Amino acid sequence: MDRRFGFIHDNLDIKILILFILSRLPEPVDAETLSQLTMADEGINYFDFAACLAELVRTGHATRSGDLYAITEKGRVNGQITESGLPYSVRVQAEKNAAKVAVKMRRNALISVSHTLRSRGGCTVSLSMSDGVSDVISLQLLAGSEQQAQQIEERFQTNAEKIYGDIMALLTEEN
């Protein structure tokens, strides 16, 4: 006998939970992140999660584009109608976990990084950070190699706010 712990046990509840989570995220999410958010309840295993997610896509409650999943209007409406059927503790925990991911998604959406190869060697690295209205910083740097360009992009993506603050301090500091 399969003995599950947790509050969620059947596929309908798993589907409702997936819709509940998707409706609280500001943009499409990859399957791995969505599975981690959904399987926070110990009653859910990966195979049930994957089958339920595929069923939601098949029925038009969610969409899949590449490896990213998003809720549709149909999913949003049906999810709102049924989400009160989820145990309260599951809703609270799912909302808390989704909020953490949503904050990261919103932050990452405000930071842009890219690079292009230059004809004479090296790469031009373009970095920017927005406040949601316009860029607060936009830089173009020369990197000696594509590997160095990728390293610069990764560090800016991780530390954009600190880099901006350091540059502002250097430029506005009185000697």
C-alpha positions as CSV (number, residue, x, y, z in Angstrom):
1,M,0.0,0.0,0.0
2,D,1.3,3.5,-1.0
3,R,1.3,5.5,2.3
4,R,1.5,9.2,1.6
5,F,2.0,11.9,4.1
6,G,0.9,15.5,3.6
7,F,-2.5,17.0,2.8
8,I,-2.7,16.5,-1.0
9,H,-3.4,13.0,-2.2
10,D,-5.4,13.0,-5.4
11,N,-4.7,14.4,-8.9
12,L,-7.5,16.9,-8.8
13,D,-6.0,18.5,-5.7
14,I,-2.5,18.5,-7.4
15,K,-4.0,20.3,-10.4
16,I,-5.7,22.9,-8.2
17,L,-2.4,23.4,-6.3
18,I,-0.5,23.9,-9.6
19,L,-3.0,26.4,-10.8
20,F,-2.9,28.2,-7.4
21,I,0.9,28.5,-7.7
22,L,0.9,29.5,-11.4
23,S,-1.6,32.3,-10.7
24,R,0.7,33.8,-8.1
25,L,3.8,34.0,-10.3
26,P,4.4,37.1,-12.5
27,E,5.7,35.3,-15.5
28,P,6.1,31.7,-16.9
29,V,8.2,29.3,-14.8
30,D,10.3,26.3,-15.6
31,A,9.1,22.8,-14.7
32,E,11.8,22.3,-12.1
33,T,10.8,25.4,-10.1
34,L,7.1,24.6,-10.5
35,S,7.7,21.0,-9.3
36,Q,9.6,22.2,-6.2
37,L,6.8,24.6,-5.3
38,T,4.2,22.0,-5.9
39,M,5.9,19.1,-4.1
40,A,6.4,21.2,-0.9
41,D,3.5,19.1,0.3
42,E,4.8,15.6,1.1
43,G,1.8,13.9,-0.4
44,I,2.9,14.7,-3.9
45,N,5.5,12.8,-5.9
46,Y,7.2,13.9,-9.1
47,F,5.3,11.5,-11.4
48,D,1.9,12.6,-10.2
49,F,3.0,16.2,-10.5
50,A,4.3,15.7,-14.1
51,A,1.1,13.9,-15.1
52,C,-1.1,16.6,-13.7
53,L,0.9,19.4,-15.3
54,A,0.7,17.7,-18.7
55,E,-3.1,17.3,-18.2
56,L,-3.5,21.0,-17.4
57,V,-1.6,21.9,-20.6
58,R,-3.7,19.4,-22.6
59,T,-7.0,20.8,-21.2
60,G,-6.0,24.4,-21.8
61,H,-5.6,25.5,-18.2
62,A,-1.9,26.1,-18.6
63,T,0.4,26.6,-21.5
64,R,3.9,25.3,-22.3
65,S,6.4,27.3,-24.3
66,G,9.7,25.5,-24.4
67,D,10.4,24.6,-20.8
68,L,8.3,27.4,-19.4
69,Y,4.7,27.0,-18.1
70,A,2.1,29.7,-17.5
71,I,-1.5,29.8,-16.5
72,T,-4.2,30.6,-19.1
73,E,-7.3,32.7,-18.4
74,K,-9.3,29.4,-18.3
75,G,-6.9,28.1,-15.7
76,R,-7.0,31.3,-13.7
77,V,-10.9,31.3,-13.6
78,N,-11.2,27.6,-12.8
79,G,-8.4,27.9,-10.2
80,Q,-10.0,30.8,-8.4
81,I,-13.3,28.8,-8.2
82,T,-11.6,25.7,-6.8
83,E,-8.6,26.9,-4.7
84,S,-10.7,27.2,-1.5
85,G,-10.9,23.4,-1.6
86,L,-7.2,23.2,-0.8
87,P,-6.3,22.8,2.8
88,Y,-5.6,26.2,4.4
89,S,-2.1,25.2,5.5
90,V,-1.2,24.1,2.0
91,R,-2.5,27.4,0.5
92,V,-0.5,29.5,3.0
93,Q,2.7,27.5,2.4
94,A,2.3,27.5,-1.4
95,E,1.6,31.3,-1.4
96,K,4.6,32.0,0.8
97,N,6.9,29.8,-1.4
98,A,5.5,31.3,-4.6
99,A,6.0,34.8,-3.2
100,K,9.7,34.2,-2.8
101,V,10.0,32.9,-6.4
102,A,7.9,35.9,-7.6
103,V,10.3,38.4,-6.0
104,K,13.3,36.7,-7.7
105,M,11.4,36.7,-11.0
106,R,10.6,40.4,-10.8
107,R,14.2,41.3,-9.9
108,N,15.6,39.2,-12.8
109,A,13.1,40.9,-15.2
110,L,14.6,44.3,-14.3
111,I,18.2,43.1,-15.1
112,S,19.4,42.6,-18.7
113,V,22.7,41.1,-19.8
114,S,24.0,40.2,-23.3
115,H,27.2,40.2,-25.3
116,T,28.2,40.3,-29.0
117,L,31.4,39.2,-30.6
118,R,33.5,42.0,-32.1
119,S,35.0,41.7,-35.5
120,R,38.5,42.6,-34.2
121,G,38.3,40.2,-31.2
122,G,36.7,40.3,-27.8
123,C,33.1,40.9,-27.0
124,T,31.0,43.9,-26.2
125,V,29.1,43.2,-23.0
126,S,25.9,45.1,-22.5
127,L,24.5,45.3,-18.9
128,S,21.5,47.2,-17.6
129,M,19.2,47.5,-14.6
130,S,15.8,49.1,-14.6
131,D,13.6,50.4,-11.9
132,G,10.5,49.2,-13.8
133,V,10.1,52.5,-15.6
134,S,13.5,53.1,-17.2
135,D,17.1,52.1,-16.9
136,V,18.9,53.3,-13.8
137,I,22.2,52.1,-15.2
138,S,23.3,50.9,-18.6
139,L,26.9,49.9,-19.4
140,Q,28.8,48.6,-22.3
141,L,32.1,47.0,-21.6
142,L,34.9,45.3,-23.6
143,A,35.6,41.8,-22.6
144,G,38.7,40.0,-23.9
145,S,36.9,36.7,-24.6
146,E,33.5,35.2,-24.6
147,Q,34.3,33.3,-21.4
148,Q,35.1,36.6,-19.7
149,A,31.9,38.2,-21.1
150,Q,29.8,35.4,-19.7
151,Q,31.6,35.8,-16.3
152,I,30.8,39.5,-16.3
153,E,27.2,38.8,-17.2
154,E,26.8,36.3,-14.4
155,R,28.3,38.6,-11.8
156,F,26.2,41.5,-12.9
157,Q,23.1,39.4,-12.8
158,T,23.9,38.3,-9.3
159,N,25.2,41.6,-7.9
160,A,23.5,44.4,-10.0
161,E,22.3,46.4,-7.1
162,K,25.7,46.3,-5.3
163,I,27.5,47.2,-8.5
164,Y,25.2,50.1,-9.1
165,G,25.7,51.3,-5.6
166,D,29.5,51.0,-5.8
167,I,29.6,53.0,-9.1
168,M,27.3,55.7,-7.7
169,A,29.5,55.9,-4.6
170,L,32.7,56.2,-6.7
171,L,31.1,58.9,-8.9
172,T,29.5,61.0,-6.2
173,E,32.1,60.6,-3.4
174,E,33.8,63.9,-2.3
175,N,37.6,63.7,-1.9
